Amino acid sequence: MVNQVATKQPKLTDIVLERIKQMQSTQNLSLPKHYNASNALNAAFLELQKVQDRNHQPALEACTHDSIVKSLLDMTLQGLSPAKDQCYFIVYGKELQMQRSYFGTVAAVKRLDGVKKVRAEVVHEGDEFEIGSDEDMELVVKKFIPKFENQDKPIIGAFALIKTDEGNSYTVMTKKEIDQSWSQTRQKNNRVQQNFSQEMAKRTVLNRAAKMFINTSDDSDLLTGAINDTTSNEYDDEPRDVTPTKEEQTTQELLDGFNKAQEKEAEVNKSDNSSEEESKQQQELFVDGTITPKSADQING
């Protein structure tokens, strides 16, 4: 197994690096100034060796080759690295998905032209928070004064800010909206949402802000496409591992066996019915114990 995994690295990383070089020369792809794609891919490969599906099968063995390459390519196009906790990988059936963390979304959105600042904050019960609108009827956060003594109080909402050359873009979500988003996730993980509620709330509102902002961006299709592609898996949806567990496989095998038995029984019954019908037809051809030439032809033919 170790040798098999080791042989995958040069093939996978070389494929992605070669594709990146092609995009840089033919599609004007520009990676972040201090981003080393090779180092990021090496870090990703090391991380992938720890990723497993629900049956504890290594992702590098369980996932399709194309999905692994696509995940690594999406990561590189966005200038992300798991070494900086900007992204992680999840098995979804036989497909591998790259997901951005809160830090990854901040880094990716900052790459868009004109973006100066990206951040998200949570609002706790007792904090001073006020929203309104500007002259263009755009939503704005007029006041946000967090208080230290409220840090352990319930979260009542969250907001995200994307500051650009043209102004500020705000996205606000109430706790009810955040809860609704979490309830619609493909993979329910209440423990993570409870234990890391602030981080998860910030991630949720920032993903929504990123989706709305990126869809109006004039940046290159390569970058916005990669960001949107990842956001489509993240926005209001956590990825779920749909790999059948051993218990689910056993249940499915029993169900398949039952269905096959039912089909076989139906075929037998159909065959029996056909035989009965044929016998009946043959009996009807007999008249007073004799068989006419025409009747004999029907039986034989």
PAZAPA-4460 file (N, C-alpha, C; in steps of 0.05 Angstrom, whole numbers, plus 32768, in hexadecimal, padded with zeros to 4 digits):
% residues 301
    n_x    n_y    n_z   ca_x   ca_y   ca_z    c_x    c_y    c_z   seq   type   mol
   8010   7FE8   8000   8000   8000   8000   8011   8019   8000     1      M     A
   8026   8019   8010   8038   8031   8011   8044   8036   7FF6     2      V     A
   804E   8021   7FE9   805A   8024   7FCF   8046   802E   7FBA     3      N     A
   802D   8024   7FBC   8019   802D   7FA9   8013   804B   7FAD     4      Q     A
   8011   8053   7FC6   800B   806F   7FCC   8023   8081   7FC3     5      V     A
   803B   8077   7FC7   8053   8087   7FC0   8054   808B   7FA2     6      A     A
   804C   8077   7F93   804E   807A   7F75   8039   808D   7F6B     7      T     A
   8024   8093   7F7A   800F   80A5   7F71   8018   80C2   7F71     8      K     A
   802A   80C9   7F84   8031   80E5   7F87   803C   80F2   7F6E     9      Q     A
   8052   80E7   7F62   805D   80F4   7F4B   8049   80F6   7F34    10      P     A
   8039   80E1   7F31   8025   80E1   7F1B   8010   80F7   7F20    11      K     A
   8005   80F9   7F38   7FF1   810C   7F3E   7FFB   8129   7F3D    12      L     A
   8011   812E   7F4C   801C   8149   7F4D   8027   8152   7F32    13      T     A
   8033   8140   7F23   803D   8147   7F09   8027   814F   7EF6    14      D     A
   8011   8140   7EF7   7FFA   8146   7EE6   7FEF   8162   7EEC    15      I     A
   7FEC   8168   7F06   7FE1   8182   7F0E   7FF4   8199   7F07    16      V     A
   800E   8195   7F0C   8022   81AA   7F06   8023   81AF   7EE8    17      L     A
   8022   819A   7ED8   8023   819D   7EBB   800A   81AD   7EB2    18      E     A
   7FF3   81A6   7EBD   7FDB   81B5   7EB6   7FDC   81D2   7EBE    19      R     A
   7FE8   81D8   7ED5   7FEB   81F3   7EDE   7FFD   8203   7ECB    20      I     A
   8013   81F6   7EC2   8025   8203   7EAF   8017   820A   7E95    21      K     A
   8006   81F7   7E8C   7FF8   81FC   7E73   7FE5   8214   7E76    22      Q     A
   7FD8   8216   7E8D   7FC5   822C   7E92   7FD4   8246   7E94    23      M     A
   7FEC   8246   7E9F   7FFB   825E   7EA2   8005   8268   7E87    24      Q     A
   800A   8256   7E74   8014   825E   7E5A   7FFE   8264   7E46    25      S     A
   7FE8   8256   7E48   7FD3   825A   7E34   7FBA   8269   7E3E    26      T     A
   7FB6   8269   7E58   7F9D   8276   7E63   7FA3   828C   7E77    27      Q     A
   7FBC   8295   7E77   7FC4   82AC   7E88   7FBD   82A7   7EA6    28      N     A
   7FC1   828E   7EAF   7FBD   8289   7ECB   7FD3   8296   7EDB    29      L     A
   7FCB   82A3   7EF1   7FDE   82B0   7F03   7FDA   82A6   7F1F    30      S     A
   7FEE   8299   7F2A   7FED   8290   7F45   7FF8   82A5   7F58    31      L     A
   7FF0   82A4   7F72   7FFB   82B8   7F85   8019   82BA   7F85    32      P     A
   8023   82D1   7F89   8040   82D7   7F87   8051   82C4   7F97    33      K     A
   8049   82BF   7FB0   805A   82AE   7FC1   804F   8292   7FC4    34      H     A
   803F   828A   7FB1   8033   826F   7FB2   8044   825B   7FA2    35      Y     A
   804C   8246   7FAF   805C   8231   7FA2   804A   8219   7F9D    36      N     A
   8041   8215   7F85   802E   8200   7F7E   8039   81E4   7F85    37      A     A
   8053   81E0   7F7F   805F   81C6   7F85   805E   81C0   7FA3    38      S     A
   8065   81D3   7FB3   8065   81CF   7FD0   8048   81CA   7FDA    39      N     A
   8035   81D8   7FCF   8019   81D5   7FD7   800F   81B9   7FD0    40      A     A
   8017   81B0   7FB8   800E   8195   7FB0   801B   817F   7FC1    41      L     A
   8034   8183   7FC8   8041   8170   7FDA   8033   816F   7FF5    42      N     A
   802C   8186   7FFF   801E   8187   8019   8003   817A   8016    43      A     A
   7FF5   817E   7FFF   7FDB   8172   7FFB   7FDD   8154   7FFA    44      A     A
   7FF2   814A   7FEC   7FF5   812D   7FEA   7FFA   8120   8005    45      F     A
   8009   812E   8016   800E   8123   8031   7FF4   8123   8041    46      L     A
   7FE4   8138   803D   7FCA   8139   804A   7FB7   8123   8040    47      E     A
   7FB8   811E   8026   7FA6   810A   801B   7FAB   80EE   8026    48      L     A
   7FC4   80E9   802E   7FCA   80CF   8038   7FBC   80CA   8053    49      Q     A
   7FB2   80DF   8060   7FA4   80DC   8079   7F86   80DA   8075    50      K     A
   7F7C   80E1   805D   7F60   80E2   8058   7F55   80C7   8052    51      V     A
   7F3E   80C0   805E   7F31   80A6   805A   7F13   80AA   8055    52      Q     A
   7F07   8096   8049   7EEA   8097   8046   7EDD   808B   805F    53      D     A
   7EC3   8087   805F   7EB6   807E   8077   7EBC   8061   807E    54      R     A
   7EC7   8053   806B   7ECF   8037   8070   7EED   8035   8077    55      N     A
   7EF9   804D   807B   7F15   804F   8083   7F27   8046   806C    56      H     A
   7F1E   8048   8053   7F2E   8043   803C   7F3D   805D   8035    57      Q     A
   7F57   805B   802E   7F66   8073   8027   7F5A   8081   800F    58      P     A
   7F58   809C   8010   7F4C   80AB   7FFB   7F5B   80A7   7FE0    59      A     A
   7F75   80A4   7FE2   7F85   80A0   7FC9   7F7F   8086   7FBC    60      L     A
   7F73   8073   7FCA   7F6C   8059   7FBF   7F4E   8058   7FB8    61      E     A
   7F3E   8066   7FC8   7F21   8064   7FC5   7F16   8077   7FB0    62      A     A
   7F23   808E   7FAC   7F19   80A3   7F9A   7F23   80A0   7F7D    63      C     A
   7F13   80AA   7F6B   7F1B   80A8   7F4F   7F33   80BA   7F49    64      T     A
   7F43   80B2   7F36   7F5B   80C1   7F2F   7F53   80DE   7F26    65      H     A
   7F3E   80E1   7F16   7F36   80FB   7F0C   7F2E   810E   7F22    66      D     A
   7F1F   8103   7F36   7F16   8115   7F4C   7F2D   811E   7F5D    67      S     A
   7F41   810D   7F61   7F59   8115   7F70   7F68   812C   7F62    68      I     A
   7F6C   8128   7F48   7F7A   813C   7F38   7F6A   8156   7F38    69      V     A
   7F50   8155   7F35   7F3F   816D   7F35   7F41   817C   7F4F    70      K     A
   7F41   816D   7F65   7F42   817A   7F7F   7F5D   8188   7F83    71      S     A
   7F72   817B   7F7B   7F8D   8188   7F7D   7F8F   81A0   7F6A    72      L     A
   7F83   819E   7F53   7F84   81B4   7F40   7F74   81CC   7F4A    73      L     A
   7F5C   81C7   7F55   7F4C   81DC   7F61   7F5A   81EA   7F78    74      D     A
   7F68   81DA   7F88   7F78   81E5   7F9E   7F8D   81F8   7F93    75      M     A
   7F9C   81EF   7F7F   7FB2   81FE   7F74   7FA9   8217   7F66    76      T     A
   7F93   8216   7F57   7F88   822D   7F49   7F81   8243   7F5C    77      L     A
   7F78   823C   7F74   7F70   824F   7F88   7F87   8258   7F9A    78      Q     A
   7F9E   824C   7F95   7FB6   8254   7FA5   7FB4   824C   7FC2    79      G     A
   7FA9   8234   7FC7   7FA5   822B   7FE3   7FB9   8215   7FEA    80      L     A
   7FBC   8210   8004   7FCD   81FB   800E   7FC2   81F0   8028    81      S     A
   7FC1   81D6   802B   7FB8   81CA   8044   7FCC   81CF   805A    82      P     A
   7FE5   81D5   8053   7FF9   81DB   8068   7FF2   81F4   8077    83      A     A
   7FE2   8206   806B   7FD9   821E   8078   7FBC   821C   8082    84      K     A
   7FB2   8204   8083   7F96   81FF   808C   7F82   820E   807B    85      D     A
   7F89   8211   8061   7F77   8220   804F   7F63   820D   8041    86      Q     A
   7F69   81F3   8041   7F57   81E1   8034   7F5B   81C5   8040    87      C     A
   7F48   81B4   8039   7F49   8198   8042   7F3B   8187   802D    88      Y     A
   7F3C   816D   8030   7F31   815B   801C   7F1E   8147   802A    89      F     A
   7F08   8142   801B   7EF3   8131   8025   7EEB   811D   8010    90      I     A
   7EE7   8104   8017   7EDE   80EF   8005   7EBF   80F1   8002    91      V     A
   7EB6   80F3   7FEA   7E99   80F4   7FE4   7E92   80DD   7FD1    92      Y     A
   7E8B   80C6   7FDD   7E87   80AE   7FCD   7EA3   80A5   7FC3    93      G     A
   7EA6   80A5   7FA9   7EC0   809E   7F9D   7ECE   80B7   7F92    94      K     A
   7EC3   80CE   7F99   7ECE   80E7   7F90   7EDC   80F6   7FA7    95      E     A
   7EF2   8103   7FA0   7F00   8113   7FB4   7EF8   8130   7FB0    96      L     A
   7EF2   813F   7FC5   7EEC   815B   7FC3   7EFF   816B   7FD4    97      Q     A
   7F08   8182   7FC9   7F18   8195   7FD8   7F05   81AA   7FE3    98      M     A
   7F07   81AF   7FFD   7EF7   81C3   800A   7F08   81D9   8016    99      Q     A
   7EFF   81F2   8014   7F0E   8208   8021   7F06   820B   803E   100      R     A
   7F19   8212   804E   7F13   821A   8069   7F0C   8238   8069   101      S     A
   7F05   8243   8080   7F00   8260   8081   7F19   8270   8077   102      Y     A
   7F30   8267   807F   7F49   8275   8077   7F4D   8272   8059   103      F     A
   7F46   825B   804E   7F48   8256   8032   7F36   8268   8021   104      G     A
   7F1E   826C   802B   7F0B   827E   801C   7F15   829B   801D   105      T     A
   7F20   82A3   8034   7F2B   82BE   8036   7F42   82C1   8022   106      V     A
   7F54   82AE   8021   7F6B   82AF   800F   7F62   82AF   7FF2   107      A     A
   7F4E   829F   7FEB   7F45   829D   7FCF   7F38   82B7   7FC6   108      A     A
   7F26   82C2   7FD7   7F18   82DA   7FCF   7F2B   82F2   7FCE   109      V     A
   7F40   82F2   7FDE   7F54   8307   7FDD   7F62   8308   7FC3   110      K     A
   7F62   82F2   7FB4   7F70   82F1   7F9B   7F61   8300   7F85   111      R     A
   7F48   8305   7F89   7F37   8312   7F75   7F40   832F   7F72   112      L     A
   7F3E   833A   7F5A   7F47   8355   7F55   7F37   8369   7F65   113      D     A
   7F46   837C   7F71   7F39   8391   7F80   7F32   838B   7F9D   114      G     A
   7F35   8372   7FA5   7F2E   836B   7FC1   7F44   8373   7FD4   115      V     A
   7F3D   8382   7FE7   7F51   838C   7FFB   7F4F   837D   8016   116      K     A
   7F37   8375   801D   7F33   8369   8037   7F1C   8356   8037   117      K     A
   7F1F   8340   8045   7F0A   832C   8048   7F0A   8322   8064   118      V     A
   7EF2   8322   8071   7EF1   8318   808C   7ED4   8312   8093   119      R     A
   7ED0   8303   80A8   7EB6   82FD   80B2   7EB6   82FE   80D1   120      A     A
   7EA0   8305   80DC   7E9E   8307   80F9   7E83   82FC   8102   121      E     A
   7E83   82F2   811B   7E6B   82E8   8127   7E60   82FD   813B   122      V     A
   7E46   82FE   813E   7E39   8311   8150   7E2D   8300   8167   123      V     A
   7E36   8307   8180   7E2B   82F9   8197   7E15   8309   81A4   124      H     A
   7E06   82FB   81B3   7DF0   8308   81C3   7DFC   831D   81D5   125      E     A
   7DF2   8336   81D3   7DFC   834C   81E3   7E0F   835E   81D4   126      G     A
   7E1A   8356   81BD   7E2B   8367   81AD   7E19   837D   81A0   127      D     A
   7E26   8394   819A   7E18   83A9   818C   7E1B   83A5   816E   128      E     A
   7E05   83A0   8161   7E06   839A   8144   7DEF   83A8   8136   129      F     A
   7DF5   83B7   8121   7DE0   83C5   8113   7DE5   83C5   80F5   130      E     A
   7DD1   83BF   80E6   7DD3   83BF   80C8   7DC1   83D4   80BC   131      I     A
   7DC6   83DB   80A4   7DB6   83EF   8096   7DBB   83ED   8078   132      G     A
   7DB8   8403   806A   7DBD   8403   804D   7DC9   841E   8045   133      S     A
   7DD8   841D   802F   7DE5   8436   8025   7DD3   8443   8010   134      D     A
   7DDD   8457   8002   7DCD   8466   7FEE   7DC6   8455   7FD7   135      E     A
   7DD4   843F   7FD2   7DCE   842D   7FBC   7DBD   8415   7FC6   136      D     A
   7DB2   8417   7FDE   7DA1   8403   7FE9   7DB0   83E8   7FEE   137      M     A
   7DCB   83EB   7FF1   7DDB   83D3   7FF7   7DDD   83D0   8015   138      E     A
   7DDB   83B7   801E   7DDD   83B1   803B   7DF8   83B9   8046   139      L     A
   7DF9   83C6   805D   7E12   83CD   806A   7E10   83C7   8088   140      V     A
   7E26   83C1   8094   7E28   83BE   80B1   7E2F   83D9   80BC   141      V     A
   7E1D   83E6   80CA   7E22   8401   80D5   7E31   8401   80EF   142      K     A
   7E2D   83EC   80FF   7E3A   83EB   8119   7E3F   83CE   8121   143      K     A
   7E57   83C9   812B   7E5D   83AF   8137   7E71   83B3   814D   144      F     A
   7E67   83B0   8166   7E78   83B3   817D   7E76   839A   818E   145      I     A
   7E89   8387   818A   7E8A   836E   8199   7E94   8374   81B6   146      P     A
   7E8B   8364   81C9   7E94   8367   81E4   7E9F   834D   81EF   147      K     A
   7EB5   834F   81FD   7EC3   8338   8207   7EB1   8326   8218   148      F     A
   7EA0   8332   8229   7E8F   8322   823B   7E7A   8313   822C   149      E     A
   7E77   8319   8212   7E62   830B   8202   7E6D   82F3   81F2   150      N     A
   7E87   82EF   81F4   7E93   82DA   81E4   7E87   82BE   81E8   151      Q     A
   7E7E   82B9   8201   7E73   829E   8207   7E55   829E   8205   152      D     A
   7E49   82B4   81FD   7E2C   82B5   81FA   7E24   82AA   81DF   153      K     A
   7E0A   82A3   81DB   7E01   8297   81C2   7E07   82AA   81AA   154      P     A
   7E0D   829D   8193   7E11   82AC   817A   7DF5   82B3   816F   155      I     A
   7DF1   82CC   8167   7DD8   82D5   815C   7DDA   82DA   813E   156      I     A
   7DF2   82DA   8133   7DF5   82DE   8117   7E12   82E1   810F   157      G     A
   7E17   82E6   80F5   7E32   82EA   80EB   7E31   82FB   80D2   158      A     A
   7E47   8308   80CC   7E48   8318   80B4   7E64   8316   80A7   159      F     A
   7E65   831B   808D   7E7E   831A   807E   7E82   8334   806F   160      A     A
   7E9B   833D   806D   7EA2   8355   805F   7EB6   834F   804A   161      L     A
   7EB1   8359   8032   7EC4   8358   801C   7EC8   8374   8013   162      I     A
   7EE0   837F   8019   7EE7   839A   8013   7EF6   839C   7FF8   163      K     A
   7EEC   83AC   7FE6   7EF9   83AF   7FCC   7EFF   83CC   7FC6   164      T     A
   7F0A   83D1   7FAE   7F10   83EC   7FA6   7EF6   83FC   7FA3   165      D     A
   7EE0   83EF   7F9E   7EC7   83FD   7F99   7EB6   8400   7FB2   166      E     A
   7EBF   83F4   7FC8   7EAF   83F7   7FE1   7EAE   83DD   7FF0   167      G     A
   7E9B   83DC   8003   7E98   83C4   8014   7E7F   83B4   800C   168      N     A
   7E82   839A   800D   7E6C   8388   8008   7E67   8377   8021   169      S     A
   7E4F   8379   802B   7E48   836B   8044   7E34   8354   803F   170      Y     A
   7E38   833F   804E   7E24   8329   804E   7E1E   8323   806B   171      T     A
   7E04   8322   8072   7DFC   831E   808E   7DE9   8306   808F   172      V     A
   7DEE   82F6   80A4   7DDC   82DF   80A9   7DD5   82DE   80C6   173      M     A
   7DBB   82D9   80CC   7DB3   82D5   80E7   7DBA   82B8   80F0   174      T     A
   7DB9   82B3   810A   7DBF   8298   8113   7DAB   8284   8108   175      K     A
   7D92   828D   8104   7D7E   827B   80F9   7D86   8273   80DC   176      K     A
   7D90   8286   80CD   7D98   8280   80B2   7DB1   826E   80B1   177      E     A
   7DC3   8272   80C4   7DDB   8261   80C7   7DD2   8245   80CE   178      I     A
   7DC0   8242   80E1   7DB6   8228   80E9   7DA8   821A   80D2   179      D     A
   7D99   8229   80C2   7D8C   821E   80AB   7DA0   8214   8097   180      Q     A
   7DB5   8223   8094   7DCB   821B   8081   7DD7   8201   808B   181      S     A
   7DDD   8200   80A5   7DE9   81E7   80B0   7DD6   81D0   80AE   182      W     A
   7DBC   81D4   80B1   7DA9   81BE   80B0   7DA7   81B3   8094   183      S     A
   7DAF   81C2   8080   7DAD   81B9   8064   7DC7   81AD   805B   184      Q     A
   7DDA   81AA   806C   7DF4   819F   8064   7DF0   8181   805E   185      T     A
   7E00   8178   804B   7DFE   815C   8043   7E09   8149   8059   186      R     A
   7E1E   8153   8067   7E2A   8143   807C   7E24   8151   8096   187      Q     A
   7E13   8145   80A6   7E0C   8151   80C0   7E23   814C   80D3   188      K     A
   7E2C   8162   80DF   7E42   8160   80F3   7E3D   8174   8109   189      N     A
   7E29   816F   8119   7E21   8182   812E   7E38   8187   8142   190      N     A
   7E49   8173   8146   7E5E   8176   815A   7E72   818C   8151   191      R     A
   7E79   818C   8137   7E8B   81A0   812D   7E7E   81BB   812E   192      V     A
   7E64   81BD   8127   7E56   81D7   8128   7E54   81E2   8144   193      Q     A
   7E51   81D0   8158   7E4F   81D8   8173   7E6A   81DF   817F   194      Q     A
   7E7E   81CF   817A   7E98   81D3   8186   7EA8   81EA   8179   195      N     A
   7EA2   81EF   815F   7EAF   8204   8151   7E9B   8217   8144   196      F     A
   7E87   821F   8154   7E70   822E   814A   7E79   8249   813D   197      S     A
   7E8C   8257   814A   7E94   8271   813F   7EA1   826D   8124   198      Q     A
   7EB4   825B   8122   7EC2   8256   8108   7EAF   824D   80F3   199      E     A
   7E9D   823B   80FA   7E8A   8231   80E6   7E76   8246   80DD   200      M     A
   7E6E   8258   80EF   7E5C   826E   80E8   7E6A   8281   80D5   201      A     A
   7E83   8288   80DB   7E92   829A   80CA   7E97   828E   80AF   202      K     A
   7E9C   8274   80AE   7EA0   8266   8095   7E87   8266   8084   203      R     A
   7E70   8262   8091   7E57   8261   8082   7E50   827C   8076   204      T     A
   7E52   8291   8085   7E4B   82AB   807A   7E5F   82B5   8065   205      V     A
   7E78   82AD   8069   7E8C   82B6   8055   7E89   82A6   803B   206      L     A
   7E82   828D   803D   7E7C   827E   8024   7E65   828A   8015   207      N     A
   7E51   8293   8023   7E3A   82A0   8015   7E43   82BA   8009   208      R     A
   7E53   82C9   8017   7E5C   82E3   800D   7E6E   82DE   7FF4   209      A     A
   7E7F   82CA   7FF6   7E91   82C4   7FDF   7E82   82BD   7FC6   210      A     A
   7E6D   82AC   7FCA   7E5E   82A4   7FB2   7E50   82BC   7FA5   211      K     A
   7E44   82CD   7FB5   7E37   82E5   7FAA   7E4A   82F8   7F9D   212      M     A
   7E62   82FB   7FA9   7E75   830E   7F9E   7E83   8303   7F85   213      F     A
   7E8B   82EA   7F86   7E99   82DE   7F6F   7E88   82DD   7F56   214      I     A
   7E6E   82DA   7F59   7E5D   82D8   7F42   7E5A   82F3   7F33   215      N     A
   7E63   8308   7F3F   7E63   8322   7F32   7E80   832C   7F2C   216      T     A
   7E93   831A   7F30   7EAF   8321   7F2B   7EB6   8320   7F0E   217      S     A
   7EC9   8331   7F05   7ED3   8331   7EEA   7EEE   8322   7EE7   218      D     A
   7EF5   8314   7EFD   7F0F   8307   7EFC   7F0F   82F0   7EE8   219      D     A
   7F27   82E4   7EE5   7F2A   82CE   7ED2   7F18   82B7   7ED8   220      S     A
   7F0F   82AA   7EC3   7EFD   8293   7EC7   7F0A   827C   7ED5   221      D     A
   7F25   827A   7ED2   7F33   8264   7EE0   7F31   8266   7EFE   222      L     A
   7F36   827E   7F08   7F36   8283   7F25   7F19   8282   7F30   223      L     A
   7F08   8292   7F24   7EEC   8293   7F2E   7EDE   8278   7F2A   224      T     A
   7EE5   826A   7F14   7ED9   824F   7F10   7EE2   823C   7F26   225      G     A
   7EFB   823C   7F2D   7F05   822B   7F42   7EF9   8232   7F5D   226      A     A
   7EF7   824C   7F63   7EEB   8254   7F7C   7ECE   824D   7F7D   227      I     A
   7EC0   8252   7F67   7EA3   824B   7F66   7E9F   822D   7F68   228      N     A
   7EB0   821E   7F5C   7EAD   8201   7F5C   7EAF   81F6   7F78   229      D     A
   7EC3   8201   7F87   7EC6   81F8   7FA3   7EAF   8203   7FB4   230      T     A
   7EA7   821C   7FAF   7E92   8228   7FBF   7E78   8219   7FBB   231      T     A
   7E73   820E   7FA3   7E5B   8200   7F9E   7E58   81E7   7FB0   232      S     A
   7E6F   81DC   7FB8   7E6F   81C6   7FCB   7E6D   81D0   7FE8   233      N     A
   7E76   81E8   7FED   7E77   81F2   8008   7E5E   8202   800F   234      E     A
   7E55   8213   7FFD   7E40   8227   8003   7E27   821A   800C   235      Y     A
   7E20   821E   8026   7E08   8213   8032   7E07   81F5   8031   236      D     A
   7E1D   81E8   802B   7E1E   81CB   8029   7E3A   81C1   8031   237      D     A
   7E3A   81B0   8045   7E53   81A2   804B   7E54   8189   803A   238      E     A
   7E6B   8180   8032   7E6C   8167   8023   7E66   814F   8034   239      P     A
   7E5B   813B   8029   7E55   8123   8038   7E64   810B   802B   240      R     A
   7E6C   80F9   803B   7E79   80E1   8032   7E63   80CC   802D   241      D     A
   7E5E   80C7   8013   7E48   80B5   800D   7E52   8098   8008   242      V     A
   7E6C   8093   800E   7E76   8078   800C   7E66   8065   801E   243      T     A
   7E5A   8050   8014   7E4A   803E   8025   7E5C   8032   803B   244      P     A
   7E51   8032   8054   7E5F   8024   8069   7E5C   8006   8066   245      T     A
   7E6B   7FF7   8075   7E69   7FDA   8073   7E4D   7FD0   807A   246      K     A
   7E41   7FDD   808E   7E26   7FD6   8095   7E12   7FDC   807F   247      E     A
   7E16   7FF3   8072   7E05   7FFB   805B   7E09   7FE8   8044   248      E     A
   7E22   7FE0   8040   7E28   7FCD   802A   7E1A   7FB3   802F   249      Q     A
   7E1B   7FA9   8048   7E0E   7F90   804F   7DF0   7F91   804B   250      T     A
   7DE4   7FA7   8053   7DC7   7FAB   804F   7DC0   7FAC   8032   251      T     A
   7DD1   7FB9   8022   7DCC   7FBB   8005   7DCF   7FA0   7FF8   252      Q     A
   7DE3   7F90   8001   7DE7   7F76   7FF6   7DCF   7F64   7FFC   253      E     A
   7DC4   7F66   8015   7DAD   7F56   801B   7D95   7F5E   800A   254      L     A
   7D92   7F79   8006   7D7C   7F83   7FF6   7D7F   7F7A   7FD9   255      L     A
   7D98   7F7B   7FCF   7D9D   7F72   7FB3   7D96   7F55   7FB1   256      D     A
   7D9F   7F45   7FC5   7D99   7F28   7FC4   7D7C   7F22   7FC4   257      G     A
   7D6D   7F31   7FD5   7D50   7F2E   7FD6   7D43   7F35   7FBC   258      F     A
   7D4C   7F4B   7FB0   7D40   7F53   7F96   7D46   7F3F   7F80   259      N     A
   7D5F   7F34   7F80   7D65   7F1F   7F6C   7D54   7F06   7F70   260      K     A
   7D50   7EFF   7F89   7D40   7EE8   7F8F   7D23   7EEC   7F86   261      A     A
   7D19   7F04   7F8A   7CFE   7F0B   7F81   7CFC   7F0A   7F63   262      Q     A
   7D10   7F14   7F55   7D11   7F14   7F38   7D12   7EF7   7F2D   263      E     A
   7D22   7EE6   7F3A   7D25   7ECA   7F32   7D0A   7EBC   7F36   264      K     A
   7CFD   7EC1   7F4D   7CE3   7EB5   7F52   7CCF   7EBD   7F3E   265      E     A
   7CCF   7ED7   7F36   7CBC   7EE1   7F22   7CC1   7ED3   7F08   266      A     A
   7CDB   7ECF   7F00   7CE1   7EC1   7EE7   7CD7   7EA4   7EE8   267      E     A
   7CDB   7E97   7EFF   7CD2   7E7B   7F01   7CB4   7E7A   7EFE   268      V     A
   7CA5   7E8C   7F0C   7C88   7E8D   7F0A   7C7F   7E92   7EEE   269      N     A
   7C8D   7EA5   7EE1   7C87   7EAB   7EC5   7C8B   7E93   7EB3   270      K     A
   7CA1   7E84   7EB8   7CA6   7E6C   7EA9   7C91   7E56   7EAE   271      S     A
   7C89   7E53   7EC7   7C74   7E40   7ECE   7C5A   7E47   7EC1   272      D     A
   7C53   7E61   7EC1   7C3A   7E6A   7EB5   7C3B   7E65   7E97   273      N     A
   7C52   7E69   7E8B   7C55   7E64   7E6E   7C51   7E47   7E68   274      S     A
   7C5C   7E36   7E79   7C59   7E19   7E74   7C3C   7E10   7E77   275      S     A
   7C2F   7E1B   7E8B   7C12   7E15   7E8F   7C02   7E1E   7E77   276      E     A
   7C08   7E36   7E6D   7BF9   7E40   7E56   7BFE   7E2F   7E3D   277      E     A
   7C17   7E28   7E3A   7C1E   7E17   7E23   7C10   7DFC   7E24   278      E     A
   7C0F   7DF0   7E3C   7C02   7DD7   7E40   7BE4   7DD9   7E3A   279      S     A
   7BD9   7DEF   7E43   7BBC   7DF4   7E3E   7BB6   7DF6   7E20   280      K     A
   7BC9   7E05   7E12   7BC5   7E08   7DF6   7BC7   7DEE   7DE7   281      Q     A
   7BDA   7DDD   7DF0   7BDD   7DC3   7DE4   7BC4   7DB1   7DE8   282      Q     A
   7BB9   7DB3   7E01   7BA2   7DA3   7E07   7B8A   7DAB   7DF5   283      Q     A
   7B88   7DC6   7DF0   7B72   7DD0   7DE0   7B75   7DC6   7DC3   284      E     A
   7B8D   7DBF   7DBB   7B91   7DB6   7D9F   7B87   7D99   7D9B   285      L     A
   7B84   7D8B   7DB1   7B7A   7D6F   7DB0   7B5C   7D6F   7DAD   286      F     A
   7B51   7D61   7D9A   7B34   7D5F   7D97   7B2D   7D41   7D95   287      V     A
   7B1F   7D38   7DAA   7B17   7D1C   7DAB   7B2F   7D09   7DA8   288      D     A
   7B46   7D11   7DB3   7B5D   7CFF   7DB4   7B6D   7CFF   7D9A   289      G     A
   7B66   7D10   7D87   7B75   7D11   7D6D   7B82   7D2C   7D6A   290      T     A
   7B97   7D2D   7D5A   7BA5   7D46   7D55   7BA4   7D4B   7D37   291      I     A
   7B9A   7D62   7D2F   7B99   7D68   7D13   7BB4   7D70   7D09   292      T     A
   7BBB   7D6F   7CEF   7BD4   7D78   7CE4   7BDB   7D95   7CEC   293      P     A
   7BC6   7DA5   7CEB   7BCA   7DC2   7CF3   7BD2   7DC4   7D10   294      K     A
   7BC4   7DB4   7D21   7BCA   7DB4   7D3D   7BE7   7DAB   7D43   295      S     A
   7BEF   7D96   7D35   7C0A   7D8C   7D38   7C1F   7DA1   7D31   296      A     A
   7C1A   7DB0   7D1C   7C2D   7DC5   7D13   7C2F   7DDA   7D29   297      D     A
   7C19   7DE1   7D37   7C1A   7DF6   7D4C   7C2A   7DEC   7D64   298      Q     A
   7C27   7DD2   7D6A   7C35   7DC8   7D81   7C53   7DC7   7D7B   299      I     A
   7C5A   7DBD   7D63   7C76   7DBA   7D5C   7C84   7DD5   7D56   300      N     A
   7C74   7DE7   7D4C   7C80   7E00   7D43   7C7F   7E16   7D56   301      G     A
***
